[in-house]
Every structure is written in C-alpha cells, then in structure tokens.
Amino acid sequence: MNYSESYCGSSSHISRRTLLSTAGLGGLAWLTPVAHWLGRAQEKARTNAQAKSVILLWMAGGPSQLETFDPHPGKKIAGGTGAINTSTKGVQFAEGLPRVAELMDELTIVRSMVSKEGDHERATYNVKTGYRPDPTLVHPSIGAVVCHELPEAGVDIPRHISILPGQWTARGGYLGANLDAFKLYNTKGRAGNITARVNPERMDNRLKALKKVEQSFARGRRTNLDTKTTLHNVTIQKALRMMNSQQLEAFDVNQASARTRATFGDSQFGRGCLAAIQLINAGVRCVEVTLQGWDTHANNHESHTRQNAVLDPAFAALIRELRTRKMLDQTIVICAGEFGRTPKINAASGRDHWPTGFSLALAGGGFRAGHIHGATDPTGKSKQPTDPIRVADIHSTVLHALGIEYDKEMMTPIGRPMALSDGRVIHELLKKS
C-alpha cells in the first residue's frame, strides 16, 4: 500500500467548504461518505467546470515580462524591444510574438504576478506547487493534484507527463511518487525505453522467469497468491499494459500531417507542444513542456529574440490546434516561468531575477478570453504592480476552474493536514457563469 492509498481516499478529506455545504443535510448525516460525495458534487456543479486537463508551457530560467507579454515601448526599461498590436484593442505584446498576438482574444494575461522567491530552484517549486519550499514536506505539483483529484479510467500511459524536463521536474510530493511526472527527453518519435527491445519469444521467457521470482518474493508476504499480489507485481502489470498499449501512439508526433507539424515550428519544444495535445486527447491529465534558456543575465535582448522565435509558433499553434479539435474549453493552458526579469538593464546588457510584477499567460478551460489583469510601473521605479496576484491564487483559480475543491485538506504521511492550495480564487480571471 502506498501513501496515496493510505491517506488520500476521497472520504478522508473534508474541507471547510465541504463541511459548510453538507452540514445542512441533517444531524450528523453529513459525516457519511454519501453525504460527503454529494457535497463534493455540489461544489463541482457550482463551478460549471468543463476543463479536465492542463498543459503547462514551462519557460525555464524566468522570461522577461518586458520582452514577452508586458512591453513598455519607448520607455527606458524597454531595453530596445518594440511592441506590436494584438487582436484585442489596446493590448500590445513584445514584437517577437506576432503569432501569439493574433490570438490575444483567446488569452488571459496576468501582468502582476508576485512571489517571494528569487532563486531558480525555490521559485520553480513555488510556481509548480503553489507553495514555498518546506524542509519538512514535499508539496505535489499542480499536475499531480489534477491527476489525484480527477482520475481517468482506461488510460494505460502515465497521466502526468513532463516533456523535455529541466532540472526540477514536477513531483507527486505527499500524494505519492506514483504521481511524479513521467519524463520524455526526445520528441522526434515514439517514447523511448518503454517498448520491448527483444523478440517476442525472449520477452516471454523473461516474463516467465520474472513470475517465478515474484512468486518467491510474495511467499510469506501474502497468504493467498490467487487473490492478492504485491505492489511489485502491480507495477509490472501496469508497465506491461503500457508497453503494449495503442495509446503509446500519442507520443509520436509523426502521425500528424506534415502541414500540422510545420505550424508548431522545427524545434523540440514545438514538437513537444503537438505531443501534448495528442496526449491530452488520449486521456492524459497534465503535460508539462519545457523551453530552456530564459535566464538572461547577459545579452537579454538577443536571447529573448531567439527564445521568442521558438515560443511564438509553438504556443500559437497549440492554441489554434486545441481550438480546431474543440479541446480548448476542456484544457487549461498555462505559459509561465519561475519569475520575471528586472526592469533595469545590468552592465552585461542583461536582466536579473525579478519575482515582483512578472507575467503569466492562460487560455481555455473557463478563463476569460481577451483579458489583461494588473499593470506594472512603466518607469520601473515601483516594485509593486497594480492588482497583484500571488502564485497560490493562480493555483486556487486553476483548480477551481477544473472543478476541484482547491481548499480540500489532505492528510500527509506524517499526519499533517494540508490544503491543496492556500490561495484564493481570482474570479476576475474567469468567464462569468
């Protein structure tokens, strides 16, 4: 039995919201599993949630808000980067994102993200989990939470996947290692190292030998081998199902037309974005696609020009393809890094770490299209943006949009109650129900 099975059954978690919503069922009846389930169903119904999956475009290193979604053309802090109009009147993006600019009417842009973490590792942890690092506890990433709270039957491949993972990949944390992201390091073909490398006869002989070892291992641990099994054997069976599943084709972008592949750009990241769509369509709950190279302490302008040339076609094609396949309403797309970059240009023509007033892009899944939230100081003198939003608030809002009870308290392996998110829902970012 793993931790998630021991501590994470739905009847074991009761949030403040569920208590309030179910207390009126009469006496102590609200304590029953049925009443608890009804309360959860009511909560989900109130969100009118259509979204069921998440795609996280992870900009590793921390992209500059000024060279992406929050330009200040003509100002000293602009660093020489111009601005272009978008499909939403009065909204401009940096000149390196023309394709994404055409789709502003599908996006929600937050220009006022704030955090207290300016170190790469700590800030990555913060943005991916919604919590600041804690030496006594590992929090689950948003993908792990989504997989835990929205189970999907009939999916043989991992439901939480990280494509082109960086140094700090998404983890299951206290929800269990089984919810760690499955890592895919190459997007040029089918996923490697998950199909048999020997002929069927040798594979069958290996499985027979493994079965004998498993029986020996299980003896003394389980009293009835016909009805019970070890976690070791459960893991083997899951691996075999995945190795033989037709769902593995979802990893292979070559099944898409050459024309479709071309729209994403000739890059690993572009192919990763296309793979993310195919995987979500196959039943995967969360896919993280990483684009490295945003830590621009030197030559910021030139570096962001190169990065945007990769991001722009891939991000735009992702939105268009989801829309074409009628998957956008069921999928939440997040484009973010661990923090932004300083308004001040340093001596090396770069920008340094800036956890105050950075940008984040959202699309699909019930988010308010064509919307800009918050503003940063065009002079760069004020650190505090207008209408700031904490990282935890984004997590709560995303979970709410998915119909997940974001403040539900989970019991960690050491018996510590912990809410899935301690933020608040920012309703201004969501479509009116």
N, C-alpha and C positions, 0 to 999 in steps of 0.2 A: 504493500500500500504506500503510495506517495503522499506528499504533503497536501497536494491539491485534493486528493481523495479523502484525506483525513480531516481537513479543516475547511474545505471550500464547497461543501454541499449547499445548495440554494436555501435549504431550510435552516442553515446555521447562521445566516446573516440577516440582521434586522437593522435597517437604518432608521434615523429619526423620521424621515418622510414616510416610510412604510408603516411605522408604528402609528403615526397620526392618521394615515389613510385607512388603516384597518381596525383601529380601536373602536369604531362605531358599529362593528359587526355584532356586538352584544357580549357583555360579560368578559370572560376570559377566552372566548371563542377565537379571538384574533391571534392567539398563540398557536393555533393548529396549523399544520402545513398547508391545508387547503385555503384557509383564510389568508395566510401569508402569500400564497401564489396569486390569489385574487387581488390582493393589494398591489403586487408587482405588476399584474396585468393592467390594472387601472392606471398605474403610474406610466407604463409604456404607452397606453392608449392616449393619455393626455399629451404626450409629446408629438403624436401623429407622425411617428418616425417611419420614414421609408428607407433610410440608409441602413446598410448592413455590413459594409466593408470600408476599409481605409487604405489609401495609398499615400505613403509619406515619401516625398521627394526630399532627401536629406542633403543639404548643402554644407558639407563638412568643412570646417575651418572658420565659418562665420562670414557670410556675404555682406557687403556694404549695402545698407539701405539706400544710400545716395546713388549708387550705380545700378540699382535694380528697380525697386518699387516706390521710392520716395526721393526723387531728384529735386534739387533746388537750382534750376538753371539760372545762370547769370550771377549767382552768389559765390562768394569766396570759397565756401565749403564744398561747392560742386566739384572741385578738382578737375575742371576741364571737360566734364561729361555733360553732354547736351540732353535735352528731353524731347520726347515725341508724344503726340496726342494719342489717346486711346479711343476705344469705341464708346466710352462713357464721357459725356460732355464735361469739360473742366478738369478731367483727370489725366495726368501725364505719368509716363514711365521713363526710365532711362533709355537712351537711344539704342542700346544694344538688345532690346527686347521687342522688336516690331511685331512679331507673330503673336506673342502673348498679349501685347497691347490691343490687338484686334479682338481679343476675347475678354477684355475687361468687363463686358456686360455679363459674363458668366462668373466673375470672381468677386470675392470679398477680400479686401486688403486691409490689414491692421498695420498702421504706421506708428503705433505707440506701445509696442511690446516692452516690458521691463522685467528685469530679473536682478538678482544679487550675485550672480555667478559670472565671473570674467575669466575663469580658467577653462581651457578646452574640455578636459575630462569632466569636471564638475558641471559645467554648463550643458554639455551633451546629456549627461544623466538627468539634469533638471528638465530640459525640454522634452526628452523622450518619456520621462515618467511623470512629470508634473510635480515632483518633489525634489528638494535639495538633498544631496548625499547625506546619509546617516551611517555612521560606523557600525551600528548595531543591526542594520536591516537593509536588505536589497529590495527596492520597490519594483513592481512589474512595469514594463513599458506599456504604452497605450495599445500596442498590438497584442500583447499578452492578455491585457484586460478584455479587449474585444473578443478574443478567442475564448476566453473563460466564460464570459457572460453571454455570448451568442454562439453556442455550439452548433455545428453543422454536421448532420448525419450524411454518410455516404461519400465522404471525402477521404481518399486514400493517401494523398500527398499532404505534406505539412500545411497547416492553415496559417502559419506565421512565418514569413519568408523575408530574408534580407538579401538583396541583390547588390553585388559589388560592395560588400560590407567594409566598413572602416575599422578603426582600432577599438571602438566601443559600440558593439552591436546591441541590439535590443534583447532584453532578457526577461525571463518569466518571474524572476525575483521570488517573493514569498508565495506566489501562486504555483511554483513548481518549475523545475528545469525542463519538464516536458513542453512548456510554453516558450522556451528560448527560440529565437528566430533560427530557422534553417538557412544556412549560408550558401549562396550561389556566387561563385567568383568569376564566372565567364558567361557571357550572353550570346555567344556566337552559334550555339547549337543546343542540343538537349543537355539537361543537367548531368554533370559527370559524377562518377563514383556511386551511382545508385542503380546501375544495371549490371547483370552478371557478366563477368569477363571470361568465363569458361563456357564450354559447350554444355548443353542440357544434361548429358549423361554425368559429367563430372560434377555439375551443380547438384544433381540428385544424390550422388554418393556423399557429397559434403553435408547435405542436409540430413541424410540418414545417420551419419557419424555424429552430427551435432545433436540429433534427437537422443542418441544413446547417452551422450554427455549430460544433456538436460535431465533425462530420467534419473541418472545417478545423482545429479545435483539436487533434484527435487525430493529424492527419497529422504525421509526424516524431517522434511520441511512441510510437506503437505501429506495428509493422511489418505486422500482419495485422488489419485492421479487422473482418474477418468472424468472428474467434475471440477477439479481445481488445478491451478497451474501457478507457476512462479511469474514474477514480473519479468524475469529474464526471457521466458518463453513468450510472454505477451509482446515484448519488444521485438523478438524475432518474427513473430507472425505479422506485426504491423509493418516491419521492414519488407517482408516478402510481398505483402499486398501492394505496397508502394512500388516495389521493383517490377511488378507485373501489371500495374495499372495503366490503362489508356490515358488517364489524367496526366501522366508524365509529358504528354504531347504539349501541354500548356506551357512548359518551359521553353519550347522550341519556337522561336520567332520566325523560322524559315517557312512555317506553314502559312504565314500571312503573305499576301501578294507583294511583289517587288515594289509596286507603287506605294502601298501602305508603309512598308519598311522605310522607303526613301523619305517619307514625310517626317519621320522621327529623327532623321539625321544619321550620318555614318559615324556612330560612336557607340561605345559600350553602354553609356548612360541612355542613349536613345533606344537602343535595343532592350535595355532593362525596363524602360517605361512601357514599351509594347508588350514585353513579357508580363509585366504587372497586370495589364488589362486581361490578358489571356488567363492568368492565374486566378484573378478575381472572378472571372466568368466561370471558372471550373469549381468555384466554391471556397477558395482561399479567403480568409477574413482580412488579413493585413499584409501588405507588401511594402517593404522599405527599399527604395532605390537611392544609392548614394552617388553623389558627384563630388569628388575630392578637389582640393586646390583653391579654396576661398580664403586662406589665411594670408592676406596680402599686406604684410608689414613693409614690403618694398614693391615699387612699381605697381601700385594699386590700379591705376587706370588701365594699363596694358593687360594686367592679369584679369581684370573683370571683363575686358573686351573679349578675351579668349574664352573665359568661362561662360559668358552670356551666349557666345556663338554655339555652344553645346546645349545649354539650358533652353534657349528660346525655341528651337524647332521641336525638341522633345516634349517640353511642357505644353506647348500649343497643340501638338499632335495628340497628346494624351487626352486633353480636354475634348478636342474635336471627335476623337475616336469613341470615347465614352458616350458622348452625345449622340453620335451616329448609331451606336449599338443600343441606345436607350438605357444606358447603365449609369448615367451621371447622377440621377436622383437617388440611386441606391448606393452610391460610392462617395465618400468624403475624400477629397484630395487636399493634402497639406504640403506646402512648399516652404521649408524653413531651415535655418541653421541654428547653431547654439547661441549666437549673439550677432550683433552688427559690428560696424567699424566706426572709429572716431570721426567726428566732423573735421577735425584738424588733420591736415596732411603732415606727416613727420619728415625728418631730414632725409629719409631714403625714398621719398615720394610715395610712401605707403600710408595705410591707415591701421591703427592698432585696435585692440579689443574694446567693444562698446556694448555693455549689457543694458543700456538705457536708451529707449527710443529707437529700437530696431523694427524691422518689418517682417511680416508673415502673410502668405497668401493662402486662401482657402477657396474651395469650389465644390459644387454639388451638394448632395446629401442634406438638403434643407437650409443651406446657408443663403443669405441674402445677396443676390447677384447684383453686380454693378455698384457695390457699396464700399466706401472708404471710411475707416474708423480711425480717429485720432490724428494728431499732427505733431511734427517736430519743429523746433525753432529754426527758421531759415538762416539765422546768424550763427548757429552752433554754440551760442553762449549759455543757453539754458539746457541743463541735462534732462529736466523733467518734461516729457511730452504732454500734450493735451489729451485728456481722456485715456490715461494709461491702463493697460491690461496686463495682469500677471500671467505667467506661464500656467499656473494652476487653474486660472479662469478659462484658458483655452481648452485645457483638458476636460474640465467640467462641461463646457459648452459642446465639445465634440461628443462626449459620452451621452449627454442629454439628447443630441441630435440623432444618435443611434438607438435611442430608447432604453439606454442603460441607466440604472439608478446610480448616479455618479457618487452620491454620498453614502452608499451602502458600506457598512462596516464589515471588513473581513477579519478573521482571526488568523494571525500569523503563527508559524510553527512554535514560537515561544509563548503563545497565549496573549499576544498584544493585539488589541483591536485597532484596525487601521482602515480609514475610509479610502475608497478607490480614488477619490480626488477631494482635496480640501479647498477647492476654489468655488467660485460662484458662476452661474450661467449668465453669459452676456447676451441677453435677448435681442439687443440691437443688431447682432450679427446674423440672426436667424430670420427666415421668412415668417411672416405673420400667418398663424394657423387659422 
